[in-house]
């Protein structure tokens, strides 16, 4: 069989998505989860066969196969050849899934992936169609980059979820935050609301490329004009590589489906032992992770949603029903001495004058050194959301905040519309990165002192401290004025809704 191309792979996955959609799985998160289960089962046999072969070549005797003896029937190549569609369907649902959730030996990652798994493909006919489409894919023969790109293509099917406030963070925004926080080998990295695992993957790629021989680094320019570098991590020692694979990257998410999707995303990018765990970071009973600290925290926590105060973890510094406030408070306290954080927040947290938001901003300035607030344009999360956001960059160097640098990103290299077409000539991100170390005052950046911020109710919006010249006052863009009015109106509507809900209870 000839080697399958990237375009052919994407075509196959697109056809599978269409089949599952037509069969009633209309939620992209649901059908991506179902596809992930099948990916995993197919890859598991490929890994097992490869390890068995390698053990024989090394003369290490018989490899302890997952599928030895009576377990042979759980192999992909065995149960997918059950001729009757209904029997195959029932065997997968009633036998294979429970076996994987209780698999013997040290296969913790397999057990974690299948625990509480819900098989939702509706019938044997649809299952057979999907299996037939996957038959020609040999995951073990695909490079990690190809497998990763394949899953990224699949993840692009995810649409916004207003109920959860969940949507994928654009990859170029992730890469920017990772570069600004600069995670190093030997450090622990946390995303307490990891979603599909994009931030963890960004940190993984960053650490690898910074520990690669220059001759092995690939560099290209993506659609928005930003340079992207990839490397194999060939300068890492075996001990460092093992640490990166199993002890460096930690992701929590309350949604079991997202945990499985994130796990598969990392696996297909070459991270086979990542610590992605189902956990509510801001609510529930105390657990082993509650007081754990991390060297680097990078995240885009949910913008929407409220929580019952009785469920909130008691160790959080500011108690509020707004989940963004709770997540930010958690991340402030979870940062280890010498650590760095880069967090995407909705603009309301930075300028709302309610007690919880104001207290959180005061707490941040008192407990951590807030280095910068990076204002992002309102269309960055299109087509999922038009919400205005900023990036908070702070560290735990033992100092209080005395001065904050503000940077106004007006363009990110893509059109600020629902289509988000490439517009590489309009991109402020390279300028931001070039000025990060020195933090000068420019037409895009300025600073404010601690006293100025205190006098302004601890407001941390970049626009609150921007020097306005006479020329700018006369020629300010109408679209910028409208965007500010729209954002203020959105925030007002949110507050009115909360008041209405409070009165109704």
HUGI-V404804 format. One record per residue. N is the residue number from 1. RES is the residue in one small letter. PHI is phi in whole degrees, -180 to 180 (NA if undefined). D_CENTER is the distance of its C-alpha to the mean C-alpha in whole Angstrom. Layout:
N|RES|PHI|D_CENTER + N|RES|PHI|D_CENTER
//
This chain:
1|x|NA|36 + 2|x|-70|34 + 3|x|-66|31 + 4|x|-76|29 + 5|x|-89|27 + 6|x|-61|24 + 7|x|-65|25 + 8|x|-66|27 + 9|x|-61|23 + 10|x|-64|22 + 11|x|-64|25 + 12|x|-62|25 + 13|x|-65|22 + 14|x|-61|22 + 15|x|-65|26 + 16|x|-64|24 + 17|x|-58|22 + 18|x|-64|25 + 19|x|-65|27 + 20|x|-69|25 + 21|x|-61|24 + 22|x|-65|28 + 23|x|-86|29 + 24|x|108|27 + 25|x|-89|23 + 26|x|-89|22 + 27|x|-88|19 + 28|x|-56|17 + 29|x|-62|14 + 30|x|-66|18 + 31|x|-75|19 + 32|x|-67|16 + 33|x|-62|16 + 34|x|-65|19 + 35|x|-63|19 + 36|x|-62|17 + 37|x|-58|20 + 38|x|-69|22 + 39|x|-54|20 + 40|x|-62|20 + 41|x|-63|24 + 42|x|-69|25 + 43|x|-65|23 + 44|x|-61|24 + 45|x|-68|28 + 46|x|-62|27 + 47|x|-61|26 + 48|x|-62|29 + 49|x|-63|32 + 50|x|-66|30 + 51|x|-66|31 + 52|x|-63|34 + 53|x|-64|35 + 54|x|-64|34 + 55|x|-63|36 + 56|x|-67|39 + 57|x|-65|39 + 58|x|-83|39 + 59|x|70|41 + 60|x|-93|39 + 61|x|81|41 + 62|x|-74|39 + 63|x|-73|36 + 64|x|-78|35 + 65|x|-74|33 + 66|x|-61|31 + 67|x|-103|33 + 68|x|-68|37 + 69|x|57|40 + 70|x|-66|39 + 71|x|-83|35 + 72|x|-56|36 + 73|x|-67|36 + 74|x|-90|32 + 75|x|-65|32 + 76|x|-54|30 + 77|x|-69|33 + 78|x|-93|35 + 79|x|-71|34 + 80|x|-72|33 + 81|x|-101|37 + 82|x|-62|38 + 83|x|-67|40 + 84|x|-85|40 + 85|x|-60|37 + 86|x|-67|37 + 87|x|-64|38 + 88|x|-62|35 + 89|x|-58|33 + 90|x|-67|34 + 91|x|-66|34 + 92|x|-63|30 + 93|x|-69|29 + 94|x|-96|32 + 95|x|-122|32 + 96|x|-66|29 + 97|x|-60|27 + 98|x|-61|29 + 99|x|-61|29 + 100|x|-65|26 + 101|x|-72|25 + 102|x|-128|28 + 103|x|-62|28 + 104|x|-74|31 + 105|x|87|30 + 106|x|-105|27 + 107|x|-84|25 + 108|x|-63|22 + 109|x|-63|19 + 110|x|-66|21 + 111|x|-60|22 + 112|x|-62|19 + 113|x|-69|18 + 114|x|-103|21 + 115|x|-66|22 + 116|x|61|22 + 117|x|-69|21 + 118|x|-113|23 + 119|x|-84|24 + 120|x|-119|25 + 121|x|-62|26 + 122|x|-70|29 + 123|x|-160|32 + 124|x|-68|33 + 125|x|-67|34 + 126|x|-64|30 + 127|x|-59|29 + 128|x|-62|32 + 129|x|-60|31 + 130|x|-67|27 + 131|x|-61|29 + 132|x|-62|31 + 133|x|-69|28 + 134|x|-84|26 + 135|x|-58|30 + 136|x|-86|30 + 137|x|-90|26 + 138|x|-110|27 + 139|x|-63|23 + 140|x|-69|25 + 141|x|-89|26 + 142|x|-90|23 + 143|x|-64|22 + 144|x|-58|18 + 145|x|-63|18 + 146|x|-67|19 + 147|x|-63|17 + 148|x|-63|14 + 149|x|-62|15 + 150|x|-62|17 + 151|x|-73|13 + 152|x|-60|12 + 153|x|-59|15 + 154|x|-67|15 + 155|x|-67|11 + 156|x|-65|13 + 157|x|-76|15 + 158|x|-68|13 + 159|x|-104|15 + 160|x|-65|14 + 161|x|-127|15 + 162|x|-63|17 + 163|x|-64|18 + 164|x|-94|15 + 165|x|64|14 + 166|x|-107|10 + 167|x|-157|9 + 168|x|-75|7 + 169|x|-78|7 + 170|x|-55|9 + 171|x|-61|9 + 172|x|-71|12 + 173|x|-72|11 + 174|x|-60|8 + 175|x|-60|11 + 176|x|-64|13 + 177|x|-65|12 + 178|x|-62|12 + 179|x|-64|15 + 180|x|-71|16 + 181|x|-92|15 + 182|x|54|17 + 183|x|-64|16 + 184|x|-118|19 + 185|x|-62|20 + 186|x|99|21 + 187|x|-97|18 + 188|x|-96|16 + 189|x|-123|12 + 190|x|-125|10 + 191|x|-125|7 + 192|x|-78|10 + 193|x|-142|8 + 194|x|-77|4 + 195|x|55|5 + 196|x|-84|5 + 197|x|89|4 + 198|x|-61|3 + 199|x|-68|4 + 200|x|-64|6 + 201|x|-65|8 + 202|x|-61|9 + 203|x|-66|10 + 204|x|-59|12 + 205|x|-66|13 + 206|x|-65|15 + 207|x|-64|16 + 208|x|-62|18 + 209|x|-67|19 + 210|x|-83|21 + 211|x|-128|23 + 212|x|-124|24 + 213|x|-63|27 + 214|x|-57|28 + 215|x|-70|30 + 216|x|-104|27 + 217|x|-89|24 + 218|x|-98|23 + 219|x|-130|23 + 220|x|-147|22 + 221|x|-106|22 + 222|x|-83|19 + 223|x|-62|20 + 224|x|-94|20 + 225|x|89|22 + 226|x|-89|20 + 227|x|-76|20 + 228|x|-122|18 + 229|x|-119|19 + 230|x|-131|18 + 231|x|-146|20 + 232|x|-83|21 + 233|x|73|21 + 234|x|-71|25 + 235|x|-92|26 + 236|x|-74|24 + 237|x|-74|27 + 238|x|-54|27 + 239|x|-66|26 + 240|x|-65|23 + 241|x|-64|22 + 242|x|-63|22 + 243|x|-62|20 + 244|x|-61|17 + 245|x|-72|17 + 246|x|-125|18 + 247|x|-130|18 + 248|x|-95|15 + 249|x|-115|12 + 250|x|-130|11 + 251|x|-133|9 + 252|x|-117|10 + 253|x|-155|10 + 254|x|-77|13 + 255|x|-91|13 + 256|x|-60|14 + 257|x|-64|14 + 258|x|-67|10 + 259|x|-62|10 + 260|x|-68|13 + 261|x|-66|10 + 262|x|-63|8 + 263|x|-59|11 + 264|x|-66|13 + 265|x|-58|10 + 266|x|-70|10 + 267|x|-59|14 + 268|x|-70|15 + 269|x|-95|14 + 270|x|104|16 + 271|x|-101|14 + 272|x|-92|17 + 273|x|-131|17 + 274|x|-71|13 + 275|x|-101|13 + 276|x|-103|11 + 277|x|-129|13 + 278|x|-75|14 + 279|x|-161|15 + 280|x|-87|15 + 281|x|-70|15 + 282|x|-116|17 + 283|x|-144|20 + 284|x|109|22 + 285|x|-80|25 + 286|x|-57|24 + 287|x|-145|23 + 288|x|-65|22 + 289|x|-95|19 + 290|x|-58|21 + 291|x|-107|22 + 292|x|-71|20 + 293|x|-112|19 + 294|x|-134|17 + 295|x|-76|17 + 296|x|-134|14 + 297|x|-124|12 + 298|x|-132|9 + 299|x|-166|7 + 300|x|-130|7 + 301|x|-67|9 + 302|x|-57|11 + 303|x|-85|14 + 304|x|-106|17 + 305|x|110|18 + 306|x|-127|21 + 307|x|-141|22 + 308|x|-67|25 + 309|x|-60|26 + 310|x|-68|28 + 311|x|-91|25 + 312|x|-67|23 + 313|x|-62|23 + 314|x|-72|26 + 315|x|-90|25 + 316|x|-75|23 + 317|x|-72|24 + 318|x|-128|25 + 319|x|-96|25 + 320|x|-155|24 + 321|x|-87|23 + 322|x|-76|21 + 323|x|-66|17 + 324|x|-62|16 + 325|x|-63|19 + 326|x|-65|18 + 327|x|-63|15 + 328|x|-65|16 + 329|x|-61|19 + 330|x|-58|17 + 331|x|-71|15 + 332|x|-60|19 + 333|x|-78|21 + 334|x|-89|18 + 335|x|-87|18 + 336|x|-68|21 + 337|x|-54|24 + 338|x|88|23 + 339|x|-81|20 + 340|x|-131|17 + 341|x|-138|15 + 342|x|-135|13 + 343|x|-126|12 + 344|x|-86|11 + 345|x|-132|14 + 346|x|-74|16 + 347|x|-62|20 + 348|x|-59|22 + 349|x|-62|21 + 350|x|-85|22 + 351|x|-129|26 + 352|x|-60|26 + 353|x|-100|30 + 354|x|-69|29 + 355|x|-59|30 + 356|x|-65|26 + 357|x|-64|25 + 358|x|-65|27 + 359|x|-65|28 + 360|x|-64|24 + 361|x|-63|24 + 362|x|-62|28 + 363|x|-62|26 + 364|x|-59|23 + 365|x|-69|26 + 366|x|-78|28 + 367|x|-96|26 + 368|x|-135|24 + 369|x|-97|25 + 370|x|-76|23 + 371|x|-80|23 + 372|x|-157|22 + 373|x|-122|20 + 374|x|-102|19 + 375|x|-81|20 + 376|x|-101|18 + 377|x|-69|20 + 378|x|-63|20 + 379|x|-95|19 + 380|x|-58|16 + 381|x|-98|14 + 382|x|-65|17 + 383|x|-88|17 + 384|x|-77|15 + 385|x|-161|16 + 386|x|-100|19 + 387|x|-62|18 + 388|x|-83|19 + 389|x|-133|16 + 390|x|-140|17 + 391|x|-108|15 + 392|x|-98|17 + 393|x|-121|17 + 394|x|-141|19 + 395|x|-132|21 + 396|x|-116|23 + 397|x|-99|26 + 398|x|83|28 + 399|x|-112|29 + 400|x|-77|29 + 401|x|-75|28 + 402|x|-115|31 + 403|x|-154|30 + 404|x|-123|27 + 405|x|-95|26 + 406|x|-114|25 + 407|x|-131|23 + 408|x|-102|24 + 409|x|-83|21 + 410|x|-91|23 + 411|x|-137|22 + 412|x|-119|19 + 413|x|91|21 + 414|x|-133|20 + 415|x|-60|22 + 416|x|-88|21 + 417|x|-138|22 + 418|x|-65|21 + 419|x|-78|22 + 420|x|51|20 + 421|x|-72|22 + 422|x|-58|22 + 423|x|-144|24 + 424|x|-61|24 + 425|x|-74|27 + 426|x|-115|25 + 427|x|-150|23 + 428|x|-89|23 + 429|x|-63|20 + 430|x|-60|22 + 431|x|-66|24 + 432|x|-59|22 + 433|x|-65|21 + 434|x|-67|25 + 435|x|-103|26 + 436|x|-62|23 + 437|x|-66|26 + 438|x|-86|29 + 439|x|52|27 + 440|x|-80|30 + 441|x|-85|32 + 442|x|-137|31 + 443|x|-70|32 + 444|x|-110|28 + 445|x|-141|28 + 446|x|-162|30 + 447|x|-131|30 + 448|x|-139|31 + 449|x|-84|33 + 450|x|-58|32 + 451|x|-65|35 + 452|x|-62|34 + 453|x|-69|31 + 454|x|-61|33 + 455|x|-67|36 + 456|x|-110|33 + 457|x|60|32 + 458|x|61|29 + 459|x|-64|27 + 460|x|-120|25 + 461|x|-70|24 + 462|x|-59|25 + 463|x|-64|28 + 464|x|-71|30 + 465|x|-123|31 + 466|x|-70|31 + 467|x|-69|35 + 468|x|-104|36 + 469|x|-88|39 + 470|x|-61|42 + 471|x|-65|41 + 472|x|-67|37 + 473|x|-63|39 + 474|x|-74|41 + 475|x|-117|39 + 476|x|-62|35 + 477|x|-66|34 + 478|x|-56|34 + 479|x|-65|31 + 480|x|-69|29 + 481|x|-63|32 + 482|x|-63|31 + 483|x|-62|27 + 484|x|-66|28 + 485|x|-62|30 + 486|x|-62|28 + 487|x|-66|25 + 488|x|-62|28 + 489|x|-65|29 + 490|x|-61|26 + 491|x|-64|25 + 492|x|-63|29 + 493|x|-63|28 + 494|x|-63|26 + 495|x|-66|28 + 496|x|-62|31 + 497|x|-64|29 + 498|x|-65|28 + 499|x|-64|32 + 500|x|-62|33 + 501|x|-65|31 + 502|x|-65|32 + 503|x|-64|36 + 504|x|-73|36 + 505|x|-81|35
//
